[in-house]
């Protein structure tokens, strides 16, 4: 090999070595970055899982409480009427006048079966608060799916409201 | 030991052939020829070579006493006259054996480069460049007591070599055929030496181990102690190198190449270790990741059970969590009113959301009300938004607040 050929071979070899090293370093850094990121993410996920596990008892208790207290829908046709009657009773007790009552169709949802009723009310401010307090209690699984409360335009001392109330029964 | 501190293999003419001395392994077996000895060397390894005495023209000269530079000129002039080949085809060297006020006794050494080329051809063909070349006699003389005139005798390629060692230097060298006739020949050699002005009043004789049987006959001829000594091949650094300058330059170049090759090898090893370490670190990271993933996978069934309960609870939260009840949100809204003059005219509520509409005497009070709602810890889970209040013709402000879980 002549000196010129040797020089050329060194240059080619050097360029190949630099390129090879560049690719190697890039491969290493890319993989290392990816692995570190994965490790950080998975470690955080594991920590979150462990924290969730520590709360397992709480969630089991809550689940058991719901299973125990959430009513099951026995009769779809009478449940709406029963709910409206119960609400009328609470309204009467708190001097709340119920108008335009309507019973909705039971709806199957992911975690419950909702039996809705809707109505309008006229009452004093204190009466409305009493009605709201007594109507919605944890063990009743009653939800005001829509409640619009306004000062009665005809009488500033009274309140008028529109409600859509649903009782959430346990899914079958 | 050479300059770089690494000992090299030494090839020495023995009694009947060539001996190879390897550092750390001592003398190996005798080889019939230099070619045979060369074959056991590592190719490319530089060596030290002791040339047979007949390759070197040794001349004892008596010159005027002067400095070394002038002596060198005189020696070269003398060699130019006596050498059978041009001076520039030889490697020349001289040593001052003794010097007094009147005269200097010097011994010159001359070796023909062409002869060396022929001798070393088998070595050089294998890349075993002789980086140092010298005579056994030079090494032997350097090992002698400089205070004693010593005669050293050893065998070399079928001949006996007799070296007169004077002041720790080689004073003269004679070769004799065979050992059997030493008792008869030695007196003649001594007479010849005396005639050449070489002192022969020896205080000691050193016989090599191979010449031990001659101890008695030598003692009979010379009335001085005769010691049988082991051949000492160390101390090559004490004697002058008779290798041609071009060989020395080539050896330096080869050494530099060797050093560079060694450095490159070290760099390559370090590089490979680095690459291996890098990939091991990746493997370690991957192992850790796999371990964490397997732990996650192991916990997944339990977690999925808990998450199912959480989702159920959150879905039913409007029915079972009092802090999401209509009355509770209404209470919080009223408790946040900054002034009795700020009124709520409409309140809408549904699962997970609320809207409040009202009027305030000023925009500042309306904004203050919205800020209070936003800062309320009980409504912290709600994302509360409010467009800027609109100013009514009366100067009061109408506001709207939206909250969503």
HADDOCK unambig.tbl for C-alpha pairs under 7 A between the chains (distance, minus, plus):
assign (segid A and resid 32 and name CA) (segid B and resid 282 and name CA) 6.18 0.50 0.50
assign (segid A and resid 35 and name CA) (segid B and resid 285 and name CA) 6.47 0.50 0.50
assign (segid A and resid 35 and name CA) (segid B and resid 286 and name CA) 6.66 0.50 0.50
assign (segid A and resid 39 and name CA) (segid B and resid 289 and name CA) 5.31 0.50 0.50
assign (segid A and resid 42 and name CA) (segid B and resid 292 and name CA) 6.64 0.50 0.50
assign (segid A and resid 42 and name CA) (segid B and resid 293 and name CA) 6.83 0.50 0.50
assign (segid A and resid 43 and name CA) (segid B and resid 292 and name CA) 6.58 0.50 0.50
assign (segid A and resid 46 and name CA) (segid B and resid 296 and name CA) 5.80 0.50 0.50
assign (segid A and resid 49 and name CA) (segid B and resid 303 and name CA) 6.60 0.50 0.50
assign (segid A and resid 53 and name CA) (segid B and resid 303 and name CA) 6.81 0.50 0.50
assign (segid A and resid 56 and name CA) (segid B and resid 306 and name CA) 6.20 0.50 0.50
assign (segid A and resid 59 and name CA) (segid B and resid 306 and name CA) 6.63 0.50 0.50
assign (segid A and resid 59 and name CA) (segid B and resid 309 and name CA) 6.24 0.50 0.50
assign (segid A and resid 59 and name CA) (segid B and resid 310 and name CA) 6.58 0.50 0.50
assign (segid A and resid 63 and name CA) (segid B and resid 309 and name CA) 6.10 0.50 0.50
assign (segid A and resid 111 and name CA) (segid B and resid 312 and name CA) 6.28 0.50 0.50
assign (segid A and resid 111 and name CA) (segid B and resid 315 and name CA) 6.94 0.50 0.50
assign (segid A and resid 129 and name CA) (segid B and resid 327 and name CA) 6.91 0.50 0.50
assign (segid A and resid 132 and name CA) (segid B and resid 327 and name CA) 5.97 0.50 0.50
assign (segid A and resid 133 and name CA) (segid B and resid 327 and name CA) 6.44 0.50 0.50
assign (segid A and resid 138 and name CA) (segid B and resid 319 and name CA) 6.18 0.50 0.50
assign (segid A and resid 138 and name CA) (segid B and resid 320 and name CA) 4.44 0.50 0.50
assign (segid A and resid 138 and name CA) (segid B and resid 321 and name CA) 6.83 0.50 0.50
assign (segid A and resid 141 and name CA) (segid B and resid 319 and name CA) 4.71 0.50 0.50
assign (segid A and resid 141 and name CA) (segid B and resid 320 and name CA) 6.28 0.50 0.50
assign (segid A and resid 142 and name CA) (segid B and resid 319 and name CA) 5.46 0.50 0.50
assign (segid A and resid 143 and name CA) (segid B and resid 318 and name CA) 6.21 0.50 0.50
assign (segid A and resid 143 and name CA) (segid B and resid 319 and name CA) 5.21 0.50 0.50
assign (segid A and resid 144 and name CA) (segid B and resid 326 and name CA) 6.87 0.50 0.50
assign (segid A and resid 144 and name CA) (segid B and resid 350 and name CA) 6.14 0.50 0.50
assign (segid A and resid 145 and name CA) (segid B and resid 350 and name CA) 4.65 0.50 0.50
assign (segid A and resid 145 and name CA) (segid B and resid 351 and name CA) 5.77 0.50 0.50
assign (segid A and resid 146 and name CA) (segid B and resid 349 and name CA) 5.79 0.50 0.50
assign (segid A and resid 146 and name CA) (segid B and resid 350 and name CA) 4.69 0.50 0.50
assign (segid A and resid 147 and name CA) (segid B and resid 348 and name CA) 5.35 0.50 0.50
assign (segid A and resid 147 and name CA) (segid B and resid 349 and name CA) 5.05 0.50 0.50
assign (segid A and resid 147 and name CA) (segid B and resid 350 and name CA) 6.37 0.50 0.50
assign (segid A and resid 148 and name CA) (segid B and resid 346 and name CA) 6.91 0.50 0.50
assign (segid A and resid 148 and name CA) (segid B and resid 347 and name CA) 5.64 0.50 0.50
assign (segid A and resid 148 and name CA) (segid B and resid 348 and name CA) 4.33 0.50 0.50
assign (segid A and resid 148 and name CA) (segid B and resid 349 and name CA) 6.60 0.50 0.50
assign (segid A and resid 149 and name CA) (segid B and resid 346 and name CA) 5.57 0.50 0.50
assign (segid A and resid 149 and name CA) (segid B and resid 347 and name CA) 4.96 0.50 0.50
assign (segid A and resid 149 and name CA) (segid B and resid 348 and name CA) 6.23 0.50 0.50
assign (segid A and resid 150 and name CA) (segid B and resid 345 and name CA) 5.66 0.50 0.50
assign (segid A and resid 150 and name CA) (segid B and resid 346 and name CA) 4.64 0.50 0.50
assign (segid A and resid 150 and name CA) (segid B and resid 347 and name CA) 6.54 0.50 0.50
assign (segid A and resid 151 and name CA) (segid B and resid 345 and name CA) 6.02 0.50 0.50
